[in-house]
Each structure stands twice: as structure tokens, then as C-alpha cells.
């Protein structure tokens, strides 16, 4: 393999790694958002149950 080919391959690998890292970060952020929404909904339900005359 020539030096140019090696350089090109290294750049491609770097691009792919960068894209995968960005996608992983997006996925993690989405999961965190979903978890927070779920936690908030659960807390609201718990508070309604605890409120006097609230939903049982």
C-alpha cells in the first residue's frame, strides 16, 4: 500500500469513527430525555395518588 492509500484509509476510518461517536451521543441524549419524561410522568402519578381525594 502506498503512503497516499494509507493516508486515505486513515482519513476514512477517522470519518467513520467520528460519525459513530456523534450518533452514539445523539442516542444517549435521546435515551436520557425519554428517561426524564418517564420519571416526570411517574412522579406526577405518585403525587396524584398521595393527594387527598386524588386518583386511586
N, CA, C and O atoms as CSV, one atom per row, in Angstrom:
chain,resi,resn,atom,element,x,y,z
A,1,UNK,N,N,0.859,-1.195,0.000
A,1,UNK,CA,C,0.000,0.000,0.000
A,1,UNK,C,C,0.896,1.245,0.000
A,1,UNK,O,O,1.862,1.340,0.756
A,2,UNK,N,N,0.548,2.182,-0.860
A,2,UNK,CA,C,1.335,3.429,-0.915
A,2,UNK,C,C,0.974,4.327,0.264
A,2,UNK,O,O,-0.019,4.111,0.958
A,3,UNK,N,N,1.796,5.318,0.461
A,3,UNK,CA,C,1.557,6.256,1.558
A,3,UNK,C,C,0.238,6.995,1.356
A,3,UNK,O,O,-0.488,7.250,2.317
A,4,UNK,N,N,-0.072,7.341,0.099
A,4,UNK,CA,C,-1.334,8.037,-0.196
A,4,UNK,C,C,-2.527,7.168,0.178
A,4,UNK,O,O,-3.494,7.643,0.774
A,5,UNK,N,N,-2.446,5.887,-0.180
A,5,UNK,CA,C,-3.544,4.973,0.143
A,5,UNK,C,C,-3.711,4.843,1.651
A,5,UNK,O,O,-4.829,4.839,2.167
A,6,UNK,N,N,-2.609,4.739,2.336
A,6,UNK,CA,C,-2.649,4.599,3.794
A,6,UNK,C,C,-3.292,5.835,4.417
A,6,UNK,O,O,-4.111,5.730,5.330
A,7,UNK,N,N,-2.907,7.011,3.910
A,7,UNK,CA,C,-3.448,8.269,4.416
A,7,UNK,C,C,-4.956,8.336,4.172
A,7,UNK,O,O,-5.729,8.730,5.045
A,8,UNK,N,N,-5.354,7.935,2.948
A,8,UNK,CA,C,-6.770,7.964,2.585
A,8,UNK,C,C,-7.577,7.029,3.489
A,8,UNK,O,O,-8.660,7.379,3.959
A,9,UNK,N,N,-7.029,5.840,3.722
A,9,UNK,CA,C,-7.724,4.864,4.558
A,9,UNK,C,C,-7.840,5.387,5.995
A,9,UNK,O,O,-8.874,5.215,6.641
A,10,UNK,N,N,-6.806,6.004,6.476
A,10,UNK,CA,C,-6.820,6.549,7.833
A,10,UNK,C,C,-7.878,7.643,7.955
A,10,UNK,O,O,-8.582,7.722,8.962
A,11,UNK,N,N,-7.988,8.483,6.931
A,11,UNK,CA,C,-8.990,9.560,6.953
A,11,UNK,C,C,-10.405,8.991,6.932
A,11,UNK,O,O,-11.286,9.475,7.642
A,12,UNK,N,N,-10.620,7.959,6.114
A,12,UNK,CA,C,-11.946,7.330,6.050
A,12,UNK,C,C,-12.316,6.738,7.406
A,12,UNK,O,O,-13.437,6.907,7.887
A,13,UNK,N,N,-11.359,6.042,8.013
A,13,UNK,CA,C,-11.602,5.434,9.321
A,13,UNK,C,C,-11.925,6.513,10.353
A,13,UNK,O,O,-12.820,6.342,11.179
A,14,UNK,N,N,-11.201,7.608,10.301
A,14,UNK,CA,C,-11.438,8.708,11.240
A,14,UNK,C,C,-12.841,9.287,11.042
A,14,UNK,O,O,-13.539,9.575,12.014
A,15,UNK,N,N,-13.249,9.456,9.787
A,15,UNK,CA,C,-14.594,9.975,9.497
A,15,UNK,C,C,-15.663,9.048,10.054
A,15,UNK,O,O,-16.618,9.499,10.687
A,16,UNK,N,N,-15.501,7.752,9.817
A,16,UNK,CA,C,-16.494,6.777,10.294
A,16,UNK,C,C,-16.576,6.791,11.810
A,16,UNK,O,O,-17.664,6.758,12.385
A,17,UNK,N,N,-15.409,6.841,12.453
A,17,UNK,CA,C,-15.377,6.862,13.916
A,17,UNK,C,C,-16.093,8.096,14.446
A,17,UNK,O,O,-16.848,8.021,15.416
A,18,UNK,N,N,-15.848,9.238,13.797
A,18,UNK,CA,C,-16.474,10.495,14.201
A,18,UNK,C,C,-18.000,10.398,14.056
A,18,UNK,O,O,-18.740,10.813,14.948
A,19,UNK,N,N,-18.461,9.847,12.929
A,19,UNK,CA,C,-19.900,9.710,12.702
A,19,UNK,C,C,-20.528,8.789,13.739
A,19,UNK,O,O,-21.608,9.070,14.258
A,20,UNK,N,N,-19.848,7.690,14.035
A,20,UNK,CA,C,-20.376,6.752,15.029
A,20,UNK,C,C,-20.449,7.406,16.401
A,20,UNK,O,O,-21.412,7.201,17.140
A,21,UNK,N,N,-19.442,8.187,16.740
A,21,UNK,CA,C,-19.425,8.863,18.035
A,21,UNK,C,C,-20.566,9.871,18.127
A,21,UNK,O,O,-21.222,9.982,19.162
A,22,UNK,N,N,-20.800,10.610,17.033
A,22,UNK,CA,C,-21.894,11.598,17.032
A,22,UNK,C,C,-23.239,10.901,17.176
A,22,UNK,O,O,-24.111,11.370,17.907
A,23,UNK,N,N,-23.408,9.774,16.474
A,23,UNK,CA,C,-24.674,9.031,16.552
A,23,UNK,C,C,-24.875,8.492,17.974
A,23,UNK,O,O,-25.982,8.548,18.510
A,24,UNK,N,N,-23.821,7.982,18.571
A,24,UNK,CA,C,-23.905,7.444,19.937
A,24,UNK,C,C,-24.295,8.553,20.915
A,24,UNK,O,O,-25.087,8.329,21.829
A,25,UNK,N,N,-23.736,9.745,20.719
A,25,UNK,CA,C,-24.062,10.876,21.595
A,25,UNK,C,C,-25.528,11.260,21.446
A,25,UNK,O,O,-26.208,11.544,22.432
A,26,UNK,N,N,-26.015,11.267,20.189
A,26,UNK,CA,C,-27.437,11.593,19.956
A,26,UNK,C,C,-28.334,10.560,20.626
A,26,UNK,O,O,-29.315,10.913,21.280
A,27,UNK,N,N,-27.994,9.276,20.462
A,27,UNK,CA,C,-28.794,8.202,21.060
A,27,UNK,C,C,-28.833,8.341,22.577
A,27,UNK,O,O,-29.889,8.199,23.194
A,28,UNK,N,N,-27.684,8.617,23.169
A,28,UNK,CA,C,-27.603,8.743,24.624
A,28,UNK,C,C,-28.460,9.911,25.104
A,28,UNK,O,O,-29.163,9.797,26.107
A,29,UNK,N,N,-28.401,11.025,24.391
A,29,UNK,CA,C,-29.195,12.197,24.759
A,29,UNK,C,C,-30.681,11.882,24.662
A,29,UNK,O,O,-31.467,12.290,25.517
A,30,UNK,N,N,-31.064,11.150,23.608
A,30,UNK,CA,C,-32.475,10.791,23.426
A,30,UNK,C,C,-32.942,9.874,24.553
A,30,UNK,O,O,-34.038,10.053,25.086
A,31,UNK,N,N,-32.118,8.895,24.918
A,31,UNK,CA,C,-32.483,7.982,25.999
A,31,UNK,C,C,-32.628,8.742,27.310
A,31,UNK,O,O,-33.540,8.468,28.090
A,32,UNK,N,N,-31.740,9.689,27.555
A,32,UNK,CA,C,-31.792,10.483,28.782
A,32,UNK,C,C,-33.085,11.297,28.817
A,32,UNK,O,O,-33.745,11.391,29.852
A,33,UNK,N,N,-33.441,11.889,27.661
A,33,UNK,CA,C,-34.678,12.679,27.570
A,33,UNK,C,C,-35.892,11.797,27.841
A,33,UNK,O,O,-36.785,12.179,28.597
A,34,UNK,N,N,-35.925,10.610,27.221
A,34,UNK,CA,C,-37.039,9.686,27.418
A,34,UNK,C,C,-37.146,9.279,28.887
A,34,UNK,O,O,-38.240,9.205,29.445
A,35,UNK,N,N,-35.994,9.018,29.500
A,35,UNK,CA,C,-35.986,8.602,30.909
A,35,UNK,C,C,-36.525,9.725,31.793
A,35,UNK,O,O,-37.312,9.481,32.708
A,36,UNK,N,N,-36.097,10.955,31.512
A,36,UNK,CA,C,-36.562,12.086,32.314
A,36,UNK,C,C,-38.068,12.264,32.150
A,36,UNK,O,O,-38.771,12.533,33.124
A,37,UNK,N,N,-38.569,12.114,30.917
A,37,UNK,CA,C,-40.015,12.234,30.684
A,37,UNK,C,C,-40.758,11.152,31.461
A,37,UNK,O,O,-41.784,11.415,32.088
A,38,UNK,N,N,-40.226,9.933,31.410
A,38,UNK,CA,C,-40.854,8.814,32.117
A,38,UNK,C,C,-40.861,9.049,33.615
A,38,UNK,O,O,-41.867,8.806,34.281
A,39,UNK,N,N,-39.728,9.529,34.154
A,39,UNK,CA,C,-39.630,9.799,35.588
A,39,UNK,C,C,-40.624,10.884,35.990
A,39,UNK,O,O,-41.279,10.767,37.026
A,40,UNK,N,N,-40.743,11.933,35.187
A,40,UNK,CA,C,-41.648,13.041,35.496
A,40,UNK,C,C,-43.095,12.548,35.510
A,40,UNK,O,O,-43.874,12.918,36.388
A,41,UNK,N,N,-43.446,11.714,34.534
A,41,UNK,CA,C,-44.814,11.183,34.472
A,41,UNK,C,C,-45.100,10.315,35.695
A,41,UNK,O,O,-46.186,10.386,36.269
A,42,UNK,N,N,-44.136,9.505,36.088
A,42,UNK,CA,C,-44.310,8.633,37.249
A,42,UNK,C,C,-44.467,9.468,38.519
A,42,UNK,O,O,-45.314,9.167,39.360
A,43,UNK,N,N,-43.661,10.504,38.658
A,43,UNK,CA,C,-43.750,11.375,39.836
A,43,UNK,C,C,-45.124,12.042,39.899
A,43,UNK,O,O,-45.720,12.137,40.972
A,44,UNK,N,N,-45.621,12.499,38.760
A,44,UNK,CA,C,-46.926,13.156,38.720
A,44,UNK,C,C,-48.013,12.183,39.151
A,44,UNK,O,O,-48.925,12.553,39.890
A,45,UNK,N,N,-47.918,10.937,38.688
A,45,UNK,CA,C,-48.908,9.922,39.075
A,45,UNK,C,C,-48.848,9.666,40.578
A,45,UNK,O,O,-49.877,9.578,41.248
A,46,UNK,N,N,-47.615,9.548,41.100
A,46,UNK,CA,C,-47.453,9.304,42.538
A,46,UNK,C,C,-48.053,10.443,43.348
A,46,UNK,O,O,-48.713,10.202,44.359
A,47,UNK,N,N,-47.832,11.675,42.919
A,47,UNK,CA,C,-48.349,12.835,43.648
A,47,UNK,C,C,-49.879,12.843,43.612
A,47,UNK,O,O,-50.532,13.190,44.596
A,48,UNK,N,N,-50.442,12.453,42.459
A,48,UNK,CA,C,-51.906,12.410,42.358
A,48,UNK,C,C,-52.471,11.377,43.322
A,48,UNK,O,O,-53.516,11.606,43.929
A,49,UNK,N,N,-51.797,10.249,43.468
A,49,UNK,CA,C,-52.255,9.196,44.384
A,49,UNK,C,C,-52.181,9.674,45.830
A,49,UNK,O,O,-53.033,9.331,46.650
A,50,UNK,N,N,-51.142,10.478,46.140
A,50,UNK,CA,C,-50.938,10.941,47.510
A,50,UNK,C,C,-51.883,12.092,47.872
A,50,UNK,O,O,-52.186,12.307,49.045
A,51,UNK,N,N,-52.345,12.831,46.855
A,51,UNK,CA,C,-53.208,13.980,47.134
A,51,UNK,C,C,-54.530,13.500,47.740
A,51,UNK,O,O,-55.061,12.463,47.342
A,52,UNK,N,N,-55.053,14.253,48.696
A,52,UNK,CA,C,-56.335,13.866,49.317
A,52,UNK,C,C,-57.430,13.813,48.256
A,52,UNK,O,O,-57.608,14.766,47.498
A,53,UNK,N,N,-58.150,12.721,48.201
A,53,UNK,CA,C,-59.237,12.583,47.222
A,53,UNK,C,C,-58.722,12.475,45.799
A,53,UNK,O,O,-59.494,12.638,44.855
A,54,UNK,N,N,-57.431,12.203,45.621
A,54,UNK,CA,C,-56.849,12.091,44.279
A,54,UNK,C,C,-57.146,10.745,43.656
A,54,UNK,O,O,-57.803,9.898,44.260
A,55,UNK,N,N,-56.661,10.556,42.452
A,55,UNK,CA,C,-56.873,9.293,41.731
A,55,UNK,C,C,-56.279,8.145,42.522
A,55,UNK,O,O,-55.153,8.228,43.014
A,56,UNK,N,N,-57.038,7.088,42.638
A,56,UNK,CA,C,-56.563,5.915,43.388
A,56,UNK,C,C,-56.062,4.861,42.415
A,56,UNK,O,O,-55.618,3.793,42.836
